[in-house]
């Protein structure tokens, strides 16, 4: 098995194969006063319906 892996690795280097690997990152920021913000079942896309602003706290 080691010899087989060695040959495969050598061929990959000779042929300059690439294996693109991607890690999706989704960063969202929302004002704390925004109420009703929900995401799809996968947690990826925000549903921008039924949103409302909470009254701001007086200082």
N, CA, C and O atoms as a Tinker XYZ file with bonds, in Angstrom:
   236  protein
     1  N      0.826000   -1.196000    0.000000    73     2
     2  CA     0.000000    0.000000    0.000000    64     1     3
     3  C      0.866000    1.255000    0.000000    63     2     4     5
     4  O      0.556000    2.222000   -0.696000    81     3
     5  N      1.928000    1.248000    0.760000    73     3     6
     6  CA     2.812000    2.412000    0.805000    64     5     7
     7  C      3.368000    2.730000   -0.576000    63     6     8     9
     8  O      3.425000    3.892000   -0.978000    81     7
     9  N      3.774000    1.697000   -1.297000    73     7    10
    10  CA     4.311000    1.911000   -2.646000    64     9    11
    11  C      3.247000    2.509000   -3.564000    63    10    12    13
    12  O      3.549000    3.378000   -4.383000    81    11
    13  N      2.012000    2.049000   -3.430000    73    11    14
    14  CA     0.923000    2.583000   -4.250000    64    13    15
    15  C      0.699000    4.063000   -3.951000    63    14    16    17
    16  O      0.587000    4.869000   -4.875000    81    15
    17  N      0.631000    4.428000   -2.670000    73    15    18
    18  CA     0.468000    5.834000   -2.297000    64    17    19
    19  C      1.624000    6.677000   -2.831000    63    18    20    21
    20  O      1.415000    7.790000   -3.314000    81    19
    21  N      2.822000    6.152000   -2.745000    73    19    22
    22  CA     3.989000    6.873000   -3.233000    64    21    23
    23  C      3.852000    7.157000   -4.736000    63    22    24    25
    24  O      4.135000    8.265000   -5.192000    81    23
    25  N      3.414000    6.141000   -5.500000    73    23    26
    26  CA     3.251000    6.326000   -6.946000    64    25    27
    27  C      2.146000    7.338000   -7.258000    63    26    28    29
    28  O      2.294000    8.173000   -8.151000    81    27
    29  N      1.054000    7.257000   -6.525000    73    27    30
    30  CA    -0.047000    8.205000   -6.737000    64    29    31
    31  C      0.413000    9.622000   -6.429000    63    30    32    33
    32  O      0.150000   10.538000   -7.208000    81    31
    33  N      1.096000    9.815000   -5.306000    73    31    34
    34  CA     1.584000   11.144000   -4.943000    64    33    35
    35  C      2.570000   11.669000   -5.975000    63    34    36    37
    36  O      2.541000   12.851000   -6.318000    81    35
    37  N      3.435000   10.807000   -6.469000    73    35    38
    38  CA     4.403000   11.222000   -7.483000    64    37    39
    39  C      3.686000   11.655000   -8.760000    63    38    40    41
    40  O      4.050000   12.662000   -9.368000    81    39
    41  N      2.676000   10.900000   -9.163000    73    39    42
    42  CA     1.948000   11.258000  -10.384000    64    41    43
    43  C      1.207000   12.578000  -10.207000    63    42    44    45
    44  O      1.187000   13.406000  -11.118000    81    43
    45  N      0.611000   12.775000   -9.064000    73    43    46
    46  CA    -0.071000   14.048000   -8.797000    64    45    47
    47  C      0.915000   15.202000   -8.921000    63    46    48    49
    48  O      0.591000   16.221000   -9.531000    81    47
    49  N      2.100000   15.066000   -8.361000    73    47    50
    50  CA     3.104000   16.129000   -8.442000    64    49    51
    51  C      3.562000   16.339000   -9.886000    63    50    52    53
    52  O      3.771000   17.479000  -10.301000    81    51
    53  N      3.718000   15.274000  -10.647000    73    51    54
    54  CA     4.145000   15.401000  -12.041000    64    53    55
    55  C      3.082000   16.071000  -12.902000    63    54    56    57
    56  O      3.407000   16.863000  -13.786000    81    55
    57  N      1.836000   15.763000  -12.654000    73    55    58
    58  CA     0.741000   16.292000  -13.465000    64    57    59
    59  C      0.252000   17.649000  -12.946000    63    58    60    61
    60  O     -0.561000   18.310000  -13.593000    81    59
    61  N      0.745000   18.052000  -11.793000    73    59    62
    62  CA     0.354000   19.314000  -11.156000    64    61    63
    63  C     -1.159000   19.391000  -10.949000    63    62    64    65
    64  O     -1.782000   20.415000  -11.229000    81    63
    65  N     -1.732000   18.315000  -10.465000    73    63    66
    66  CA    -3.156000   18.305000  -10.166000    64    65    67
    67  C     -3.423000   19.204000   -8.966000    63    66    68    69
    68  O     -2.571000   19.374000   -8.095000    81    67
    69  N     -4.598000   19.762000   -8.941000    73    67    70
    70  CA    -4.994000   20.539000   -7.768000    64    69    71
    71  C     -6.348000   20.032000   -7.282000    63    70    72    73
    72  O     -7.155000   19.518000   -8.057000    81    71
    73  N     -6.563000   20.182000   -6.034000    73    71    74
    74  CA    -7.846000   19.841000   -5.440000    64    73    75
    75  C     -8.334000   21.078000   -4.690000    63    74    76    77
    76  O     -7.937000   21.312000   -3.549000    81    75
    77  N     -9.198000   21.872000   -5.336000    73    75    78
    78  CA    -9.670000   23.071000   -4.649000    64    77    79
    79  C    -10.540000   22.702000   -3.449000    63    78    80    81
    80  O    -11.477000   21.912000   -3.567000    81    79
    81  N    -10.229000   23.264000   -2.334000    73    79    82
    82  CA   -10.998000   23.041000   -1.111000    64    81    83
    83  C    -11.498000   24.403000   -0.659000    63    82    84    85
    84  O    -10.735000   25.366000   -0.581000    81    83
    85  N    -12.761000   24.470000   -0.369000    73    83    86
    86  CA   -13.330000   25.754000    0.011000    64    85    87
    87  C    -14.152000   25.578000    1.276000    63    86    88    89
    88  O    -14.927000   24.631000    1.412000    81    87
    89  N    -13.967000   26.497000    2.181000    73    87    90
    90  CA   -14.746000   26.518000    3.410000    64    89    91
    91  C    -15.598000   27.779000    3.363000    63    90    92    93
    92  O    -15.073000   28.891000    3.398000    81    91
    93  N    -16.892000   27.605000    3.285000    73    91    94
    94  CA   -17.777000   28.756000    3.211000    64    93    95
    95  C    -17.897000   29.409000    4.585000    63    94    96    97
    96  O    -18.100000   28.740000    5.598000    81    95
    97  N    -17.770000   30.699000    4.589000    73    95    98
    98  CA   -17.924000   31.470000    5.815000    64    97    99
    99  C    -19.001000   32.510000    5.547000    63    98   100   101
   100  O    -18.960000   33.202000    4.530000    81    99
   101  N    -19.934000   32.618000    6.428000    73    99   102
   102  CA   -21.023000   33.566000    6.275000    64   101   103
   103  C    -21.100000   34.408000    7.544000    63   102   104   105
   104  O    -21.510000   33.921000    8.598000    81   103
   105  N    -20.709000   35.657000    7.438000    73   103   106
   106  CA   -20.745000   36.559000    8.583000    64   105   107
   107  C    -21.861000   37.572000    8.383000    63   106   108   109
   108  O    -21.937000   38.218000    7.338000    81   107
   109  N    -22.709000   37.710000    9.362000    73   107   110
   110  CA   -23.797000   38.682000    9.315000    64   109   111
   111  C    -23.750000   39.520000   10.577000    63   110   112   113
   112  O    -23.470000   39.024000   11.668000    81   111
   113  N    -24.028000   40.788000   10.406000    73   111   114
   114  CA   -24.060000   41.707000   11.539000    64   113   115
   115  C    -25.402000   42.426000   11.494000    63   114   116   117
   116  O    -25.854000   42.846000   10.429000    81   115
   117  N    -26.030000   42.564000   12.645000    73   115   118
   118  CA   -27.313000   43.260000   12.713000    64   117   119
   119  C    -27.350000   44.130000   13.958000    63   118   120   121
   120  O    -26.776000   43.790000   14.993000    81   119
   121  N    -28.024000   45.238000   13.839000    73   119   122
   122  CA   -28.240000   46.130000   14.968000    64   121   123
   123  C    -29.068000   45.393000   16.022000    63   122   124   125
   124  O    -29.991000   44.654000   15.679000    81   123
   125  N    -28.746000   45.589000   17.289000    73   123   126
   126  CA   -29.448000   44.905000   18.378000    64   125   127
   127  C    -30.933000   45.270000   18.417000    63   126   128   129
   128  O    -31.738000   44.514000   18.961000    81   127
   129  N    -31.304000   46.418000   17.847000    73   127   130
   130  CA   -32.713000   46.837000   17.846000    64   129   131
   131  C    -33.545000   46.124000   16.785000    63   130   132   133
   132  O    -34.774000   46.191000   16.816000    81   131
   133  N    -32.890000   45.443000   15.846000    73   131   134
   134  CA   -33.611000   44.744000   14.786000    64   133   135
   135  C    -34.240000   43.472000   15.348000    63   134   136   137
   136  O    -33.539000   42.599000   15.858000    81   135
   137  N    -35.543000   43.376000   15.252000    73   135   138
   138  CA   -36.258000   42.220000   15.794000    64   137   139
   139  C    -36.866000   41.394000   14.669000    63   138   140   141
   140  O    -37.284000   41.932000   13.644000    81   139
   141  N    -36.908000   40.083000   14.872000    73   139   142
   142  CA   -37.536000   39.190000   13.912000    64   141   143
   143  C    -36.600000   38.650000   12.847000    63   142   144   145
   144  O    -37.057000   38.025000   11.889000    81   143
   145  N    -35.314000   38.872000   12.989000    73   143   146
   146  CA   -34.358000   38.365000   12.004000    64   145   147
   147  C    -34.234000   36.855000   12.154000    63   146   148   149
   148  O    -33.878000   36.355000   13.220000    81   147
   149  N    -34.530000   36.135000   11.078000    73   147   150
   150  CA   -34.450000   34.675000   11.077000    64   149   151
   151  C    -33.641000   34.227000    9.870000    63   150   152   153
   152  O    -33.436000   34.992000    8.928000    81   151
   153  N    -33.184000   32.980000    9.908000    73   151   154
   154  CA   -32.378000   32.418000    8.825000    64   153   155
   155  C    -33.044000   31.170000    8.269000    63   154   156   157
   156  O    -33.893000   30.557000    8.917000    81   155
   157  N    -32.640000   30.803000    7.048000    73   155   158
   158  CA   -33.189000   29.593000    6.428000    64   157   159
   159  C    -32.775000   28.361000    7.226000    63   158   160   161
   160  O    -32.027000   28.467000    8.198000    81   159
   161  N    -33.262000   27.197000    6.813000    73   159   162
   162  CA   -33.041000   25.959000    7.565000    64   161   163
   163  C    -31.565000   25.606000    7.712000    63   162   164   165
   164  O    -31.178000   24.962000    8.686000    81   163
   165  N    -30.747000   26.018000    6.763000    73   163   166
   166  CA   -29.314000   25.732000    6.848000    64   165   167
   167  C    -28.559000   26.800000    7.630000    63   166   168   169
   168  O    -27.363000   26.658000    7.886000    81   167
   169  N    -29.257000   27.868000    8.009000    73   167   170
   170  CA   -28.611000   28.934000    8.757000    64   169   171
   171  C    -27.741000   29.826000    7.904000    63   170   172   173
   172  O    -26.856000   30.510000    8.420000    81   171
   173  N    -27.979000   29.829000    6.607000    73   171   174
   174  CA   -27.092000   30.545000    5.691000    64   173   175
   175  C    -27.664000   31.880000    5.238000    63   174   176   177
   176  O    -26.981000   32.901000    5.309000    81   175
   177  N    -28.920000   31.883000    4.770000    73   175   178
   178  CA   -29.510000   33.090000    4.206000    64   177   179
   179  C    -30.514000   33.699000    5.175000    63   178   180   181
   180  O    -31.376000   32.994000    5.699000    81   179
   181  N    -30.409000   35.016000    5.418000    73   179   182
   182  CA   -31.383000   35.659000    6.306000    64   181   183
   183  C    -32.720000   35.851000    5.591000    63   182   184   185
   184  O    -32.763000   36.199000    4.411000    81   183
   185  N    -33.799000   35.622000    6.320000    73   183   186
   186  CA   -35.128000   35.921000    5.810000    64   185   187
   187  C    -35.412000   37.372000    6.172000    63   186   188   189
   188  O    -35.500000   37.711000    7.353000    81   187
   189  N    -35.553000   38.210000    5.192000    73   187   190
   190  CA   -35.736000   39.640000    5.436000    64   189   191
   191  C    -37.210000   40.018000    5.353000    63   190   192   193
   192  O    -37.588000   40.966000    4.665000    81   191
   193  N    -38.023000   39.265000    6.059000    73   191   194
   194  CA   -39.457000   39.543000    6.134000    64   193   195
   195  C    -39.842000   39.630000    7.606000    63   194   196   197
   196  O    -39.186000   39.050000    8.471000    81   195
   197  N    -40.895000   40.351000    7.864000    73   195   198
   198  CA   -41.406000   40.514000    9.231000    64   197   199
   199  C    -40.357000   41.081000   10.181000    63   198   200   201
   200  O    -40.284000   40.687000   11.345000    81   199
   201  N    -39.554000   41.999000    9.682000    73   199   202
   202  CA   -38.560000   42.661000   10.533000    64   201   203
   203  C    -39.146000   43.950000   11.079000    63   202   204   205
   204  O    -39.972000   44.589000   10.426000    81   203
   205  N    -38.727000   44.326000   12.256000    73   203   206
   206  CA   -39.141000   45.614000   12.815000    64   205   207
   207  C    -38.071000   46.121000   13.765000    63   206   208   209
   208  O    -37.279000   45.361000   14.322000    81   207
   209  N    -38.082000   47.423000   13.923000    73   207   210
   210  CA   -37.125000   48.058000   14.827000    64   209   211
   211  C    -37.738000   48.167000   16.213000    63   210   212   213
   212  O    -38.885000   48.589000   16.357000    81   211
   213  N    -36.990000   47.795000   17.215000    73   211   214
   214  CA   -37.416000   47.983000   18.604000    64   213   215
   215  C    -37.176000   49.444000   18.957000    63   214   216   217
   216  O    -36.265000   50.073000   18.420000    81   215
   217  N    -37.975000   49.976000   19.842000    73   215   218
   218  CA   -37.723000   51.356000   20.270000    64   217   219
   219  C    -36.345000   51.460000   20.920000    63   218   220   221
   220  O    -35.950000   50.587000   21.693000    81   219
   221  N    -35.629000   52.515000   20.609000    73   219   222
   222  CA   -34.298000   52.674000   21.202000    64   221   223
   223  C    -34.434000   53.085000   22.660000    63   222   224   225
   224  O    -35.334000   53.838000   23.029000    81   223
   225  N    -33.536000   52.582000   23.469000    73   223   226
   226  CA   -33.539000   52.905000   24.906000    64   225   227
   227  C    -33.035000   54.329000   25.081000    63   226   228   229
   228  O    -32.037000   54.723000   24.477000    81   227
   229  N    -33.721000   55.089000   25.901000    73   227   230
   230  CA   -33.274000   56.467000   26.154000    64   229   231
   231  C    -32.113000   56.445000   27.128000    63   230   232   233
   232  O    -32.051000   55.612000   28.031000    81   231
   233  N    -31.205000   57.368000   26.927000    73   231   234
   234  CA   -30.008000   57.421000   27.783000    64   233   235
   235  C    -30.166000   58.411000   28.873000    63   234   236
   236  O    -29.258000   58.586000   29.684000    81   235
